[in-house]
Amino acid sequence: VLEGPPTVTVLVATRDRTSELAACLASLLEQDYPGSYDIVVTDSAPSSDATRRFVHDRFDGDHRVRYERSERPGLGLAHNRGLEAATGEVVAITDDDVVVDPQWLSALV
């Protein structure tokens, strides 16, 4: 029996797709999930620091969004880096080009 909803970390792996990531993060931050959740963006061997700058500039001070960098390319490596940074009891993964429904996280958990 759960006393309350579990904490969730949402992992989003990305590489050089800042505009797609922006839409994804906007939809993730509009979730109706009744519990606590955070988002870990893992930048997979990026060719520039555009995504890091975007996340830091847009979400500076917002504890819900964190940036991690994976030095080697690859989706699996990016997911593993994100899992290392995850703090939630449940981990959900989505792609950087996905705009999720506001009830996505509630339905998933």
DSSP file (Angstrom, degrees, kcal/mol; ACC not computed):
  #  RESIDUE AA STRUCTURE BP1 BP2  ACC     N-H-->O    O-->H-N    N-H-->O    O-->H-N    TCO  KAPPA ALPHA  PHI   PSI    X-CA   Y-CA   Z-CA
    1    1 A V              0   0    0      0, 0.0     2,-0.3     0, 0.0     3,-0.0   0.000 360.0 360.0 360.0 124.6    0.0    0.0    0.0
    2    2 A L        -     0   0    0      1,-0.1     0, 0.0     4,-0.0     0, 0.0  -0.668 360.0-157.3 -83.9 136.2    1.4    3.3   -1.0
    3    3 A E  S    S-     0   0    0     -2,-0.3    -1,-0.1     1,-0.2     0, 0.0   0.738  78.3 -16.7 -80.7 -24.1    1.1    6.2    1.4
    4    4 A G  S    S-     0   0    0     -3,-0.0    -1,-0.2    31,-0.0    31,-0.1  -0.954  94.7 -58.9-165.2 174.5    1.4    8.7   -1.4
    5    5 A P        -     0   0    0      0, 0.0    31,-0.3     0, 0.0     3,-0.1  -0.396  60.4-111.3 -66.7 142.8    2.6    8.9   -5.0
    6    6 A P        -     0   0    0      0, 0.0     2,-0.2     0, 0.0    29,-0.1  -0.325  32.2-102.2 -70.2 155.4    6.2    7.9   -5.5
    7    7 A T        -     0   0    0     28,-0.1    83,-2.0    80,-0.1    82,-0.9  -0.516  42.4-155.0 -72.6 148.6    8.8   10.4   -6.5
    8    8 A V  E     -ab  37  90A   0     28,-1.8    30,-2.2    80,-0.2     2,-0.5  -0.973  17.0-159.5-131.5 139.9    9.7   10.3  -10.2
    9    9 A T  E     -ab  38  91A   0     81,-2.5    83,-2.5    -2,-0.4     2,-0.5  -0.989  14.5-154.1-113.0 127.1   12.7   11.2  -12.3
   10   10 A V  E     -ab  39  92A   0     28,-2.9    30,-2.9    -2,-0.5     2,-0.4  -0.891   9.4-151.5 -99.9 124.8   12.1   11.7  -16.0
   11   11 A L  E     -ab  40  93A   0     81,-3.4    83,-2.3    -2,-0.5     2,-0.4  -0.819  14.1-178.0 -98.4 134.1   15.1   11.1  -18.2
   12   12 A V  E     -ab  41  94A   0     28,-2.5    30,-2.5    -2,-0.4     2,-0.3  -0.941   9.3-160.8-131.7 110.2   15.4   12.9  -21.5
   13   13 A A  E     +ab  42  95A   0     81,-0.7    83,-0.7    -2,-0.4     2,-0.3  -0.706  20.8 169.1 -88.0 142.2   18.4   12.1  -23.6
   14   14 A T  E     -a   43   0A   0     28,-2.7    30,-3.3    -2,-0.3     2,-0.2  -0.961  24.5-169.7-147.7 163.0   19.3   14.6  -26.3
   15   15 A R  S    S-     0   0    0     -2,-0.3    28,-0.1    28,-0.2    30,-0.1  -0.728  76.1 -29.6-159.2 108.4   22.0   15.6  -28.8
   16   16 A D  S    S+     0   0    0     -2,-0.2     3,-0.1    32,-0.2    33,-0.0   0.825 101.2 110.9  57.3  37.7   22.0   18.9  -30.7
   17   17 A R     >  +     0   0    0      1,-0.1     4,-2.5     2,-0.1     5,-0.2  -0.393  27.2 151.4-135.0  57.5   18.2   19.2  -30.8
   18   18 A T  H  > S+     0   0    0      1,-0.2     4,-2.3     2,-0.2     5,-0.1   0.867  71.1  52.4 -61.8 -40.5   17.6   22.2  -28.5
   19   19 A S  H  > S+     0   0    0      2,-0.2     4,-1.4     1,-0.2    -1,-0.2   0.913 112.4  45.1 -66.6 -40.6   14.4   23.4  -30.1
   20   20 A E  H  > S+     0   0    0      1,-0.2     4,-2.1     2,-0.2    -1,-0.2   0.915 112.1  53.2 -65.3 -41.6   12.8   19.9  -29.9
   21   21 A L  H  X S+     0   0    0     -4,-2.5     4,-3.0     1,-0.2     5,-0.3   0.881 102.3  58.9 -60.0 -39.6   14.0   19.6  -26.3
   22   22 A A  H  X S+     0   0    0     -4,-2.3     4,-2.1     1,-0.2    -1,-0.2   0.912 108.1  44.6 -58.3 -44.5   12.4   22.9  -25.4
   23   23 A A  H  X S+     0   0    0     -4,-1.4     4,-2.0     2,-0.2    -1,-0.2   0.897 113.3  51.5 -67.2 -40.3    8.9   21.7  -26.5
   24   24 A C  H  X S+     0   0    0     -4,-2.1     4,-2.2    72,-0.5    76,-0.3   0.947 111.4  46.2 -60.4 -49.7    9.5   18.4  -24.7
   25   25 A L  H  X S+     0   0    0     -4,-3.0     4,-2.2     1,-0.2    -1,-0.2   0.883 108.7  55.8 -64.0 -38.7   10.5   20.1  -21.4
   26   26 A A  H  < S+     0   0    0     -4,-2.1     4,-0.4    -5,-0.3    -1,-0.2   0.923 110.5  45.4 -59.0 -43.3    7.6   22.5  -21.6
   27   27 A S  H >< S+     0   0    0     -4,-2.0     3,-1.0     1,-0.2    -2,-0.2   0.878 111.2  52.6 -69.2 -36.1    5.2   19.6  -21.8
   28   28 A L  H >< S+     0   0    0     -4,-2.2     3,-1.1     1,-0.2    -1,-0.2   0.855 105.4  54.6 -67.0 -33.3    6.9   17.7  -19.0
   29   29 A L  T 3< S+     0   0    0     -4,-2.2    -1,-0.2     1,-0.2    -2,-0.2   0.545 101.4  60.8 -78.3  -5.3    6.7   20.7  -16.7
   30   30 A E  T <  S+     0   0    0     -3,-1.0    -1,-0.2    -4,-0.4    -2,-0.2   0.117  75.6 136.9-104.4  19.6    2.9   20.8  -17.3
   31   31 A Q    <   -     0   0    0     -3,-1.1    72,-0.2     1,-0.1    -3,-0.1  -0.334  52.9-144.2 -67.6 146.6    2.2   17.3  -15.9
   32   32 A D        +     0   0    0     70,-2.6    -1,-0.1    -2,-0.0    71,-0.1   0.196  49.2 144.8 -92.7  15.6   -0.8   16.9  -13.5
   33   33 A Y        -     0   0    0     69,-0.2     4,-0.1     1,-0.2    71,-0.0  -0.322  45.8-146.9 -58.9 129.6    1.2   14.3  -11.5
   34   34 A P  S    S+     0   0    0      0, 0.0    -1,-0.2     0, 0.0     2,-0.1   0.604  74.6  61.4 -78.4  -9.8    0.2   14.7   -7.8
   35   35 A G  S    S-     0   0    0    -29,-0.1     2,-0.3     1,-0.1   -28,-0.1  -0.336  97.1 -75.3-104.5-172.0    3.6   13.8   -6.5
   36   36 A S        +     0   0    0    -31,-0.3   -28,-1.8    -2,-0.1     2,-0.3  -0.663  51.6 167.6 -87.3 138.3    7.1   15.2   -6.8
   37   37 A Y  E     -a    8   0A   0     -2,-0.3     2,-0.3   -30,-0.2   -28,-0.2  -0.994  15.1-166.8-148.1 154.1    9.1   14.7   -9.9
   38   38 A D  E     -a    9   0A   0    -30,-2.2   -28,-2.9    -2,-0.3     2,-0.4  -0.869  16.5-130.6-133.3 170.6   12.2   16.1  -11.6
   39   39 A I  E     -ac  10  65A   0     25,-3.8    27,-2.8    -2,-0.3     2,-0.6  -0.984   9.5-161.4-127.9 130.2   13.7   15.9  -15.0
   40   40 A V  E     -ac  11  66A   0    -30,-2.9   -28,-2.5    -2,-0.4     2,-0.6  -0.959   7.3-160.1-112.1 118.0   17.3   15.0  -16.0
   41   41 A V  E     -ac  12  67A   0     25,-3.1    27,-3.0    -2,-0.6     2,-0.6  -0.872   6.1-162.0 -95.5 120.1   18.4   16.1  -19.4
   42   42 A T  E     -ac  13  68A   0    -30,-2.5   -28,-2.7    -2,-0.6     2,-0.7  -0.919   5.6-152.8-108.1 115.6   21.4   14.1  -20.6
   43   43 A D  E     -ac  14  69A   0     25,-2.9    27,-3.2    -2,-0.6     2,-1.0  -0.780  12.9-144.6 -89.9 114.7   23.3   15.7  -23.4
   44   44 A S  E     - c   0  70A   0    -30,-3.3    27,-0.2    -2,-0.7    30,-0.1  -0.707  63.5 -47.6 -92.0 100.0   25.0   13.0  -25.4
   45   45 A A  S    S-     0   0    0     25,-3.4    -1,-0.2    -2,-1.0    26,-0.1   0.900  79.9-157.0  44.5  58.5   28.4   14.1  -26.7
   46   46 A P        -     0   0    0      0, 0.0    -1,-0.1     0, 0.0   -31,-0.0  -0.235  21.4-137.6 -67.5 153.8   27.1   17.4  -28.0
   47   47 A S  S    S+     0   0    0      2,-0.0     2,-0.3     0, 0.0    -2,-0.1   0.597  87.7  12.1 -84.4 -12.1   28.8   19.3  -30.8
   48   48 A S  S    S-     0   0    0      0, 0.0     3,-0.3     0, 0.0     4,-0.2  -0.884  78.4-108.9-148.7 179.0   28.3   22.6  -29.0
   49   49 A D  S  > S+     0   0    0     -2,-0.3     4,-2.7     1,-0.2     5,-0.2   0.133  80.2 113.4-100.7  20.7   27.2   23.9  -25.6
   50   50 A A  H  > S+     0   0    0      1,-0.2     4,-2.5     2,-0.2    -1,-0.2   0.893  77.7  46.1 -59.9 -43.1   23.8   25.2  -26.9
   51   51 A T  H  > S+     0   0    0     -3,-0.3     4,-2.8     2,-0.2     5,-0.2   0.918 112.6  49.8 -69.0 -42.3   21.8   22.7  -24.9
   52   52 A R  H  > S+     0   0    0     -4,-0.2     4,-2.7     1,-0.2     5,-0.2   0.940 113.0  47.1 -59.8 -46.5   23.7   23.3  -21.7
   53   53 A R  H  X S+     0   0    0     -4,-2.7     4,-3.0     2,-0.2     5,-0.3   0.916 112.0  51.0 -61.5 -43.0   23.3   27.0  -22.1
   54   54 A F  H  X S+     0   0    0     -4,-2.5     4,-3.0    -5,-0.2     5,-0.4   0.951 113.0  44.2 -59.0 -50.8   19.6   26.6  -22.8
   55   55 A V  H  X S+     0   0    0     -4,-2.8     4,-2.3     1,-0.2    -2,-0.2   0.928 117.6  44.8 -62.7 -45.0   18.9   24.5  -19.8
   56   56 A H  H  X S+     0   0    0     -4,-2.7     4,-0.6    -5,-0.2    -1,-0.2   0.902 118.4  42.7 -67.3 -40.4   21.0   26.7  -17.5
   57   57 A D  H  < S+     0   0    0     -4,-3.0     3,-0.3    -5,-0.2    -2,-0.2   0.925 121.8  38.3 -71.0 -44.6   19.5   29.9  -18.8
   58   58 A R  H  < S+     0   0    0     -4,-3.0    -2,-0.2    -5,-0.3    -3,-0.2   0.840 128.6  30.0 -77.1 -34.1   15.9   28.8  -19.0
   59   59 A F  H >< S+     0   0    0     -4,-2.3     3,-2.5    -5,-0.4     6,-0.3   0.158  75.9 146.3-117.6  18.5   15.8   26.7  -15.8
   60   60 A D  T 3< S+     0   0    0     -4,-0.6     3,-0.1    -3,-0.3    -4,-0.1  -0.380  81.4  10.5 -56.9 123.4   18.3   28.4  -13.5
   61   61 A G  T 3  S+     0   0    0      1,-0.2     2,-0.9    -2,-0.1    -1,-0.3   0.311  96.6 119.1  87.4  -9.2   17.0   28.0  -10.0
   62   62 A D    X   -     0   0    0     -3,-2.5     3,-1.6     1,-0.1    -1,-0.2  -0.799  48.7-163.5 -92.0 104.4   14.3   25.5  -11.0
   63   63 A H  T 3  S+     0   0    0     -2,-0.9    -1,-0.1     1,-0.3   -24,-0.1   0.582  79.5  73.9 -65.5  -9.1   15.2   22.4   -9.0
   64   64 A R  T 3  S+     0   0    0    -26,-0.1   -25,-3.8     1,-0.1     2,-0.5   0.722  92.6  55.6 -78.3 -20.3   12.9   20.3  -11.3
   65   65 A V  E <   +c   39   0A   0     -3,-1.6     2,-0.3    -6,-0.3   -25,-0.2  -0.958  63.7 177.5-122.4 124.4   15.3   20.4  -14.3
   66   66 A R  E     -c   40   0A   0    -27,-2.8   -25,-3.1    -2,-0.5     2,-0.4  -0.926  18.5-139.9-124.7 150.1   18.9   19.2  -14.2
   67   67 A Y  E     +c   41   0A   0     -2,-0.3     2,-0.3   -27,-0.2   -25,-0.2  -0.910  20.1 175.2-111.9 133.9   21.5   19.0  -16.9
   68   68 A E  E     -c   42   0A   0    -27,-3.0   -25,-2.9    -2,-0.4     2,-0.4  -0.959  17.4-144.4-130.6 151.8   24.0   16.1  -17.3
   69   69 A R  E     -c   43   0A   0     -2,-0.3     2,-0.5   -27,-0.2   -25,-0.2  -0.961   2.1-157.0-120.5 135.1   26.6   15.6  -20.0
   70   70 A S  E     -c   44   0A   0    -27,-3.2   -25,-3.4    -2,-0.4     8,-0.1  -0.954   6.6-156.6-107.1 122.9   27.7   12.3  -21.5
   71   71 A E  S    S+     0   0    0     -2,-0.5    -1,-0.1   -27,-0.2   -27,-0.1   0.783  77.3  59.1 -72.9 -26.7   31.1   12.6  -23.1
   72   72 A R  S    S-     0   0    0      2,-0.1   -27,-0.2    -3,-0.1     2,-0.0  -0.838  89.2-116.8-104.8 141.3   30.5    9.6  -25.4
   73   73 A P        +     0   0    0      0, 0.0   -28,-0.1     0, 0.0     4,-0.1  -0.339  60.7  97.2 -73.9 156.0   27.7    9.4  -27.9
   74   74 A G     >  -     0   0    0    -30,-0.1     4,-2.3     2,-0.1     5,-0.2  -0.127  66.1-119.8 134.0 133.6   24.9    6.8  -27.7
   75   75 A L  H  > S+     0   0    0      1,-0.2     4,-2.7     2,-0.2     5,-0.2   0.908 113.6  50.7 -61.8 -44.4   21.4    6.6  -26.4
   76   76 A G  H  > S+     0   0    0      1,-0.2     4,-2.4     2,-0.2    -1,-0.2   0.903 111.1  48.7 -61.6 -41.6   22.2    3.8  -24.0
   77   77 A L  H  > S+     0   0    0      2,-0.2     4,-2.3     1,-0.2    -1,-0.2   0.893 111.5  50.1 -64.8 -39.9   25.2    5.7  -22.6
   78   78 A A  H  X S+     0   0    0     -4,-2.3     4,-2.3     2,-0.2    -2,-0.2   0.915 111.0  48.8 -64.8 -42.5   23.0    8.8  -22.2
   79   79 A H  H  X S+     0   0    0     -4,-2.7     4,-2.5     2,-0.2    -2,-0.2   0.918 110.7  50.7 -63.3 -42.1   20.3    6.8  -20.4
   80   80 A N  H  X S+     0   0    0     -4,-2.4     4,-1.8     2,-0.2    -2,-0.2   0.902 109.6  50.3 -62.2 -40.6   22.9    5.2  -18.1
   81   81 A R  H  X S+     0   0    0     -4,-2.3     4,-1.1     1,-0.2    -1,-0.2   0.909 111.4  49.3 -63.1 -41.3   24.3    8.7  -17.3
   82   82 A G  H  X S+     0   0    0     -4,-2.3     4,-1.0     1,-0.2     3,-0.3   0.879 107.3  54.3 -64.1 -39.0   20.8    9.9  -16.5
   83   83 A L  H  < S+     0   0    0     -4,-2.5     3,-0.4     1,-0.2    -1,-0.2   0.864 103.7  56.4 -64.2 -34.9   20.1    6.8  -14.3
   84   84 A E  H  < S+     0   0    0     -4,-1.8    -1,-0.2     1,-0.2    -2,-0.2   0.843 112.8  41.6 -62.7 -32.5   23.2    7.7  -12.3
   85   85 A A  H  < S+     0   0    0     -4,-1.1    -1,-0.2    -3,-0.3    -2,-0.2   0.560  89.3 116.5 -92.0  -9.7   21.7   11.2  -11.6
   86   86 A A     <  +     0   0    0     -4,-1.0     5,-0.1    -3,-0.4   -77,-0.0  -0.311  33.4 175.0 -65.2 140.9   18.2   10.0  -11.0
   87   87 A T        +     0   0    0      3,-0.1    -1,-0.1   -49,-0.0   -80,-0.1   0.480  45.2 104.1-119.4 -11.4   16.8   10.6   -7.5
   88   88 A G  S    S-     0   0    0      2,-0.1   -80,-0.2     1,-0.1   -79,-0.1  -0.288  72.8-129.1 -75.8 158.3   13.2    9.4   -8.0
   89   89 A E  S    S+     0   0    0    -82,-0.9     2,-0.4     1,-0.1   -81,-0.2   0.778 102.3  39.2 -71.3 -27.7   11.7    6.1   -6.7
   90   90 A V  E    S-b    8   0A   0    -83,-2.0   -81,-2.5     2,-0.0     2,-0.5  -0.949  76.5-152.4-121.7 142.2   10.4    5.6  -10.3
   91   91 A V  E     -b    9   0A   0     -2,-0.4     2,-0.4   -83,-0.2   -81,-0.2  -0.974  10.8-173.2-118.0 128.8   12.3    6.5  -13.5
   92   92 A A  E     -b   10   0A   0    -83,-2.5   -81,-3.4    -2,-0.5     2,-0.4  -0.926   7.8-156.0-117.0 145.3   10.5    7.3  -16.7
   93   93 A I  E     +b   11   0A   0     -2,-0.4     2,-0.3   -83,-0.2   -81,-0.2  -0.973  17.2 164.8-125.5 134.7   12.2    7.9  -20.0
   94   94 A T  E     -b   12   0A   0    -83,-2.3   -81,-0.7    -2,-0.4     2,-0.2  -0.930  35.4-103.6-138.8 167.3   11.0    9.8  -23.0
   95   95 A D  E >   -b   13   0A   0     -2,-0.3     3,-1.4   -83,-0.2   -81,-0.1  -0.542  26.6-118.5 -91.6 157.7   12.7   11.2  -26.1
   96   96 A D  T 3  S+     0   0    0    -83,-0.7   -72,-0.5     1,-0.3   -71,-0.2   0.638 111.6  55.1 -71.5 -13.9   13.6   14.8  -26.7
   97   97 A D  T 3  S+     0   0    0    -74,-0.1     2,-0.4   -73,-0.1    -1,-0.3   0.173  88.3 101.1-103.3  17.8   11.3   15.1  -29.7
   98   98 A V    <   -     0   0    0     -3,-1.4     2,-0.6   -77,-0.0   -71,-0.1  -0.865  55.4-157.9-106.7 134.6    8.2   14.0  -27.8
   99   99 A V        -     0   0    0     -2,-0.4     2,-0.2   -72,-0.1   -75,-0.1  -0.956  25.8-148.3-106.4 114.1    5.5   16.3  -26.5
  100  100 A V        -     0   0    0     -2,-0.6    -6,-0.0   -76,-0.3     5,-0.0  -0.500  15.4-106.7 -88.6 152.0    3.8   14.4  -23.7
  101  101 A D    >   -     0   0    0     -2,-0.2     3,-2.1     1,-0.1     4,-0.4  -0.395  33.5-112.9 -66.5 148.4    0.1   14.6  -22.7
  102  102 A P  T 3  S+     0   0    0      0, 0.0   -70,-2.6     0, 0.0     4,-0.2   0.727 118.9  47.2 -58.9 -20.8   -0.5   16.4  -19.3
  103  103 A Q  T 3> S+     0   0    0    -72,-0.2     4,-2.6     1,-0.1     5,-0.3   0.333  81.8 103.8-100.9   6.6   -1.6   13.1  -17.8
  104  104 A W  H <> S+     0   0    0     -3,-2.1     4,-2.4     1,-0.2     5,-0.2   0.919  82.2  43.7 -55.5 -51.2    1.3   11.0  -19.2
  105  105 A L  H  > S+     0   0    0     -4,-0.4     4,-2.6     1,-0.2    -1,-0.2   0.900 113.9  49.9 -67.2 -41.3    3.2   10.7  -15.9
  106  106 A S  H  4 S+     0   0    0     -4,-0.2    -1,-0.2     1,-0.2    -2,-0.2   0.917 114.0  45.8 -61.6 -43.4    0.1   10.0  -13.8
  107  107 A A  H  < S+     0   0    0     -4,-2.6    -2,-0.2     1,-0.2    -1,-0.2   0.886 113.4  50.3 -67.1 -38.9   -0.9    7.3  -16.2
  108  108 A L  H  <        0   0    0     -4,-2.4    -2,-0.2    -5,-0.3    -1,-0.2   0.932 360.0 360.0 -66.2 -46.6    2.6    5.8  -16.4
  109  109 A V     <        0   0    0     -4,-2.6    -1,-0.3    -5,-0.2    -2,-0.2   0.502 360.0 360.0 -71.5 360.0    3.1    5.6  -12.6
